[in-house]
Amino acid sequence: MADVVLVLDCGATNVRAIAISAEGRILGIRSVPNSASHDPAFPDGKIWDHNRIWRDFSECSRALKMDLDTNRIGAVTVTTFGVDGTLVDRDGNPLHPVISWQCERTASVMESVAAQIPGLYQRCGLQSYPFNTIYKLAWLQKHRPEIVSKAYAWLFISNIFLHRMTGILATDATMAGTSMLTDLATYSFSAETLAALKLNSGLFPNVVEAGTVVGELQPSAAADLGISAGVPVVSTGHDTQFALFGSGATENEPVLSSGTWEILMVRARQVTATGTLKNRGVTIEFDSEKSLYNPGVMWIASGLVESLKRMAFSNHEGDAAYEAMITEGKSAGPGSGGLKFSGDPVSNQGSFSGIGLNTTRGQLARAVFEHLSFRTRDALTLLEDACGFKAKSILCVGGGSKNRLWNQIRADVLNRPVRLVDRKESTALGAACFAMPAMGVHRNPRAALEAAGIVPVELEPGDEAKFYN
């Protein structure tokens, strides 16, 4: 029986093939390192070698035979980072390397695009980052006009692989939502934005929603992957959206993805991209389910914790350093003895205040955890006001969800429960849930997620909540 989804996941550091059962269990996972390549045609340029990534996908997929009968695989889907892609010819062959989001060449056209399209944020909901798709296309127009003039279509990186598997050109909706080329009101590409950039709307293949069967797996791609030809190839796309779904988040239930950076996002029914939200750093993407949006705020988090660990806890190695931070931070007590951390360490503007002769490193650690928890509270208040809801709790996923002191301080500062999702590969699970209906094992993605049986551990506010509030 075909009851397994093959998720091909391309991240910035790893390329993976993950087999997920109808019950949401990981039956097998294979991974190889990934990194951007040097662009020989552009100094200091960074690109993605899509042919090499496909070979890595194939190698990882074939290796899954060690874990399961690959005849059980009944659907395939692809998740990737957002924004990146390239122009292709009529046969889907790339006309230019895929410029990586890590490449800085596109910063040079940001000012001219802003002048061409005033009010762009209010239309698309995305902050202006150099790596966004709109700037890649503007750069190609300026520096490679001959390629733009003969291009048949733009394919996001996830769709390059969907085309390789099916021969069909399509646009994953969740990828389109990372481009700055869309309109929040229409949930599709903006005619006004494309016209301002002098881009033909026909350059973008049909937008397909997550869960759409793009086509059948063709024999050549099936041979590469080591699975049966003819299985449905299903649209998913941008990894962030499927991590949200895979965490079990319902509408108006915020999710804190806690890693090097923390991103607080919510699956909201309505949100308006105002100038205030732009100034506060809110970005709004398309949700995995049409008619919902994902407004979010991000800030440096575990990156700051790691920096403090190197400075003050270097006498411990590995997990012992975190245990020391937790134990000594707990002993410091709420308020960290009057010590506070503030500012932005990314731009070298972070600082401690209230340091005295008896300040301990445990107080330093606790002050950082408190600072980050207040960042979460500020972000949550912002999203609640913007989307018109009041969160009963928040879900927390990622590495930061394993730090028991930090999580308790979060719950106390928020004065509401923090629900910890101890589930590996929430992105792959979320994507698999959208692919499962295509092989007939669940009626819809929500039913597939329910079958996975996600049960978060709920952490209630404690006695120290009164201090923080």
LINQUINOR-V445588 format. One record per backbone hydrogen bond with DSSP energy under -1.0 kcal/mol. CO is the residue of the C=O (numbers start at 1). NH is the residue of the N-H. E is the energy in kcal/mol with one decimal. If there is no record, write none. Layout:
# LINQUINOR-V445588
co = (CO CO)
nh = (NH NH)
e = (E E)
This chain:
# LINQUINOR-V445588
co = (4 5 6 7 8 9 13 14 15 16 17 18 19 19 20 21 25 28 30 32 37 39 42 45 46 47 48 49 50 51 52 53 54 55 56 57 58 59 61 62 63 64 64 69 70 72 72 75 76 77 78 79 80 82 84 86 87 88 88 89 93 98 100 104 105 106 107 109 110 111 112 113 120 121 123 125 127 129 132 132 133 134 135 136 137 138 139 140 144 144 145 153 155 156 157 158 159 160 161 162 163 165 171 172 173 175 176 179 181 183 188 190 191 192 193 194 195 200 201 203 206 208 209 212 215 217 218 219 220 221 222 222 231 232 233 233 235 237 239 240 241 242 243 244 245 250 254 255 256 257 258 259 260 260 261 262 263 264 265 266 267 268 272 274 275 276 277 278 283 285 289 292 293 294 295 296 297 299 301 301 302 303 304 305 306 307 308 309 313 317 318 319 320 321 322 323 324 325 326 327 328 330 333 335 336 340 342 344 345 351 353 356 360 361 362 363 364 365 366 367 368 369 370 371 372 373 374 375 376 377 378 379 380 381 382 383 384 384 394 395 396 397 398 399 400 403 404 405 406 407 408 409 410 411 411 417 418 419 420 421 425 426 427 428 429 430 431 432 435 436 436 437 444 445 446 447 450 457 459 462 463 464 465)
nh = (74 20 77 18 79 16 34 11 32 9 30 7 27 28 5 24 21 19 17 15 47 42 45 39 100 37 50 53 54 55 56 57 58 59 60 61 62 63 64 65 66 67 68 72 73 3 4 6 234 8 237 10 239 84 157 155 95 152 153 92 89 48 103 107 108 109 110 113 114 115 116 117 124 125 184 284 129 132 135 136 137 138 139 140 141 142 143 144 147 148 149 88 86 160 161 162 163 164 165 166 167 218 208 176 177 178 179 134 190 187 183 194 195 196 197 199 198 203 204 154 171 173 212 235 233 230 222 223 224 225 226 227 217 76 214 215 211 80 243 244 245 246 247 249 248 253 395 265 397 263 400 302 301 303 259 299 257 297 255 268 252 293 274 278 279 280 282 281 296 294 292 287 268 285 266 283 264 262 304 305 306 307 308 309 310 311 312 313 316 320 321 323 324 325 326 327 328 329 330 331 332 333 336 338 339 353 351 349 348 342 340 359 364 365 366 367 368 369 370 371 372 373 374 375 376 377 378 379 380 381 382 383 384 385 386 387 388 389 419 256 421 258 401 402 403 407 408 409 410 411 412 413 414 415 416 394 459 396 457 423 429 430 431 432 433 434 435 436 438 439 441 440 448 449 450 451 453 420 418 465 466 468 469)
e = (-2.8 -2.5 -2.1 -2.5 -2.4 -2.7 -2.4 -2.9 -2.2 -2.5 -2.3 -3.0 -2.6 -1.2 -2.7 -2.1 -2.8 -2.8 -2.2 -2.8 -2.7 -1.7 -2.2 -2.3 -2.4 -3.7 -1.2 -2.3 -2.3 -2.0 -2.2 -2.8 -2.6 -2.5 -2.6 -2.7 -2.6 -1.6 -1.2 -1.5 -1.8 -2.2 -1.7 -2.3 -1.4 -1.0 -1.9 -2.7 -3.0 -2.8 -1.0 -2.8 -2.6 -2.3 -2.4 -2.8 -3.2 -2.7 -1.7 -2.2 -2.0 -2.6 -1.9 -1.5 -1.1 -1.6 -1.1 -1.9 -2.2 -1.7 -1.8 -2.1 -2.7 -3.0 -2.7 -2.9 -1.2 -2.0 -1.1 -1.2 -2.3 -2.0 -2.3 -2.4 -2.4 -1.8 -3.0 -2.5 -1.2 -1.6 -2.3 -3.2 -2.3 -1.6 -1.2 -1.7 -2.4 -1.8 -1.7 -2.1 -3.0 -3.0 -3.1 -2.3 -1.9 -2.0 -1.9 -1.8 -3.0 -2.0 -2.7 -2.3 -2.2 -2.2 -1.5 -3.1 -1.2 -2.2 -1.5 -2.8 -2.4 -2.3 -2.0 -2.8 -3.1 -3.0 -2.7 -2.4 -1.8 -2.3 -1.6 -1.8 -2.5 -2.0 -2.4 -1.1 -2.9 -1.9 -1.9 -1.9 -1.9 -2.6 -1.2 -1.3 -1.7 -1.7 -2.7 -2.4 -2.5 -1.8 -2.5 -2.6 -2.9 -1.9 -1.6 -1.9 -2.7 -1.9 -3.2 -1.0 -2.7 -2.9 -1.4 -2.0 -2.5 -1.5 -2.6 -1.5 -2.4 -3.1 -1.7 -1.9 -2.8 -1.5 -1.5 -2.5 -2.7 -3.3 -1.6 -1.8 -3.1 -1.5 -2.2 -2.4 -2.2 -1.8 -3.2 -1.7 -1.7 -1.6 -1.3 -2.4 -2.0 -2.0 -2.5 -3.0 -2.6 -1.8 -2.2 -1.7 -1.1 -1.1 -1.9 -1.9 -1.5 -2.6 -2.7 -3.0 -1.5 -2.4 -2.5 -1.4 -1.6 -2.4 -2.6 -2.6 -1.7 -2.3 -2.7 -2.4 -2.5 -1.9 -2.3 -1.8 -1.8 -2.1 -2.6 -2.3 -2.7 -2.5 -2.1 -2.4 -2.7 -2.3 -2.2 -2.3 -1.4 -1.4 -3.4 -3.3 -2.4 -2.9 -1.5 -1.7 -1.3 -2.4 -1.7 -2.5 -2.4 -2.4 -2.4 -3.0 -2.9 -1.4 -1.2 -1.6 -2.6 -2.6 -2.6 -1.4 -2.4 -2.6 -2.4 -2.6 -2.2 -1.0 -1.0 -2.0 -1.0 -1.6 -1.4 -1.2 -1.8 -2.3 -2.3 -1.9 -1.2 -3.2 -2.3 -1.6 -1.0 -1.8 -1.8)
